[in-house]
Amino acid sequence: MKTWKKFSHIDARTVEEASSVLRSGKAALISGGTDLLGIMRFEILPTHPEVVVNLKSIPGMDYVKEENGMLRIGALTRLEDIAKNELVRSRYTALAEAAHRTATPHIREMGTIGGNICQLNRCWYFRNPDNRFNCFRKGGQECYAWGGDNRYHSIFGPVKLCIAVNPSDTAPALVALNARIRTNRRTIQAEQFWEMTVPGSTVLAVDEIVTEIQIPTPAAGTRSAFNKFAIRKSIDFPIVNCAVMVGESDARICLNAVFNKPYRAEKAEGFIKGKRITESTADAAGAEAVAAASVLPGDRNKWKIPIAKTMVKRALLACA
Ligand SMILES: Cc1cc2nc3c(=O)[nH]c(=O)nc-3n(C[C@H](O)[C@H](O)[C@H](O)COP(=O)(O)OP(=O)(O)OC[C@H]3O[C@@H](n4cnc5c(N)ncnc54)[C@H](O)[C@@H]3O)c2cc1C
């Protein structure tokens, strides 16, 4: 019979209190719990938190408001509240669409934007129950996906020999919208927020907590859109997703689920900037976006490359 690992639970009252508990290195934050509880339940990591620190007990961390030329979203704001917010839908459309396309209504009602951007990467070896595969991402010596079944893995190569992809739907929208992530210590440009650590997916220090997302209000006439390809329509992680923001002389394009972290398609941005978006320019921008893509041993992830190209094309056309 399985012996369940024990942990204690703390309802934090302030961000400072939560951060001081994290400092021990033996604690984990919980927001909606939709990713963390699966990780703990299936014991996918070699270590197990001794303490789970609840952020939802901290008042005033869920809000959506526009002030001082930016949209401010509290880290504990639920995805469903972002998806339905009229202001987000009209002026920060890519983010509303990304939140709307995440998981299921139940998960969107529980899951928060802070948890969504901090969720761990996806790879079925890394996430196999009972820490069966002690891979690079866990501090081990091997990548089991490299020579194994890597059909969902990176099309832009490894990072520190890991090819697990970042699965967040909101992350590419935040990069495309040029967002900043506020923590209890600093402000980080969204593009610089994700990094491969063991076993993490962000640059956050052990006692660092996301407190707010800030998005500069786009200039009048700027449009943004999000597109996602998943196997199932009802509930599924992205095989590839893409967010774009297009202004009069500016374009930002970000893919996700194609690399270790959100992948900004800068060549495609350079191509489309200042051009009229048509079927043919959007198609050519899609081709630029995947020009540097490569397949992994076994060719199993080859199918993701044309999907990524199409995601870029469709997201751009939605802004035309
Ligand atoms: C069946 C299923 C389907 C899913 N489908 C999708 C999908 O389609 N797209 C997608 O993007 N995601 C998907 N998810 C993943 C994810 O669970 C949700 O998207 C959700 O947004 C995570 O938020 P949460 O508040 O529940 O995070 P939690 O589970 O509470 O936390 C996730 C991680 O972030 C850390 N964390 C939480 N809040 C903070 C904070 N404020 N500061 C620092 N660290 C923090 C936690 O310690 C934990 O490591 C799915 C999950 C499930 C179970």
The ligand as a MOL file (V3000), in Angstrom:
LIG
                    3D

  0  0  0     0  0            999 V3000
M  V30 BEGIN CTAB
M  V30 COUNTS 53 58 0 0 0
M  V30 BEGIN ATOM
M  V30 1 C -6.3110 18.8880 -16.5570 0
M  V30 2 C -5.4640 20.1300 -16.6750 0
M  V30 3 C -5.4540 20.8270 -17.8450 0
M  V30 4 C -4.6780 21.9840 -17.9620 0
M  V30 5 N -4.6810 22.6370 -19.1540 0
M  V30 6 C -3.9300 23.7590 -19.2900 0
M  V30 7 C -3.9440 24.4950 -20.5230 0
M  V30 8 O -4.6300 24.1620 -21.4700 0
M  V30 9 N -3.1470 25.5910 -20.6060 0
M  V30 10 C -2.3730 26.0350 -19.5600 0
M  V30 11 O -1.7140 27.0610 -19.6670 0
M  V30 12 N -2.3620 25.3610 -18.3960 0
M  V30 13 C -3.1110 24.2520 -18.2250 0
M  V30 14 N -3.1150 23.5930 -17.0230 0
M  V30 15 C -2.0830 23.9750 -16.0400 0
M  V30 16 C -2.3650 24.8970 -14.8520 0
M  V30 17 O -2.7350 24.0850 -13.7710 0
M  V30 18 C -3.3620 25.9970 -14.9710 0
M  V30 19 O -3.2240 26.6500 -16.1830 0
M  V30 20 C -3.3900 27.0450 -13.8240 0
M  V30 21 O -3.4010 28.3420 -14.3310 0
M  V30 22 C -2.2950 27.0230 -12.7740 0
M  V30 23 O -2.6280 28.0020 -11.7930 0
M  V30 24 P -2.8280 27.6430 -10.2610 0
M  V30 25 O -3.1800 28.9110 -9.5540 0
M  V30 26 O -3.7630 26.5020 -10.0690 0
M  V30 27 O -1.3450 27.1890 -9.9070 0
M  V30 28 P -0.7950 26.3000 -8.6900 0
M  V30 29 O -0.9870 24.8740 -8.9750 0
M  V30 30 O -1.2910 26.8330 -7.3980 0
M  V30 31 O 0.7450 26.6670 -8.8150 0
M  V30 32 C 1.5120 26.2710 -9.9470 0
M  V30 33 C 2.9900 26.5360 -9.6560 0
M  V30 34 O 3.2300 27.9300 -9.5280 0
M  V30 35 C 3.7060 28.2670 -8.2180 0
M  V30 36 N 3.0040 29.5110 -7.8800 0
M  V30 37 C 1.6620 29.6900 -7.7770 0
M  V30 38 N 1.3800 30.9890 -7.5580 0
M  V30 39 C 2.5760 31.6280 -7.5030 0
M  V30 40 C 2.9570 33.0070 -7.2910 0
M  V30 41 N 2.0440 33.9750 -7.1120 0
M  V30 42 N 4.2750 33.3160 -7.2890 0
M  V30 43 C 5.2110 32.3570 -7.4950 0
M  V30 44 N 4.9270 31.0450 -7.6970 0
M  V30 45 C 3.6060 30.7040 -7.7080 0
M  V30 46 C 3.3560 27.0740 -7.3470 0
M  V30 47 O 4.2510 26.9030 -6.2670 0
M  V30 48 C 3.4500 25.9300 -8.3420 0
M  V30 49 O 4.7780 25.5180 -8.5000 0
M  V30 50 C -3.8970 22.4440 -16.8620 0
M  V30 51 C -3.9270 21.7310 -15.6600 0
M  V30 52 C -4.7040 20.5890 -15.5570 0
M  V30 53 C -4.7280 19.8520 -14.2490 0
M  V30 END ATOM
M  V30 BEGIN BOND
M  V30 1 1 1 2
M  V30 2 1 2 3
M  V30 3 2 2 52
M  V30 4 2 3 4
M  V30 5 1 4 5
M  V30 6 1 4 50
M  V30 7 2 5 6
M  V30 8 1 6 7
M  V30 9 1 6 13
M  V30 10 2 7 8
M  V30 11 1 7 9
M  V30 12 1 9 10
M  V30 13 2 10 11
M  V30 14 1 10 12
M  V30 15 2 12 13
M  V30 16 1 13 14
M  V30 17 1 14 15
M  V30 18 1 14 50
M  V30 19 1 15 16
M  V30 20 1 16 17
M  V30 21 1 16 18
M  V30 22 1 18 19
M  V30 23 1 18 20
M  V30 24 1 20 21
M  V30 25 1 20 22
M  V30 26 1 22 23
M  V30 27 1 23 24
M  V30 28 2 24 25
M  V30 29 1 24 26
M  V30 30 1 24 27
M  V30 31 1 27 28
M  V30 32 2 28 29
M  V30 33 1 28 30
M  V30 34 1 28 31
M  V30 35 1 31 32
M  V30 36 1 32 33
M  V30 37 1 33 34
M  V30 38 1 33 48
M  V30 39 1 34 35
M  V30 40 1 35 36
M  V30 41 1 35 46
M  V30 42 1 36 37
M  V30 43 1 36 45
M  V30 44 2 37 38
M  V30 45 1 38 39
M  V30 46 1 39 40
M  V30 47 2 39 45
M  V30 48 1 40 41
M  V30 49 2 40 42
M  V30 50 1 42 43
M  V30 51 2 43 44
M  V30 52 1 44 45
M  V30 53 1 46 47
M  V30 54 1 46 48
M  V30 55 1 48 49
M  V30 56 2 50 51
M  V30 57 1 51 52
M  V30 58 1 52 53
M  V30 END BOND
M  V30 END CTAB
M  END
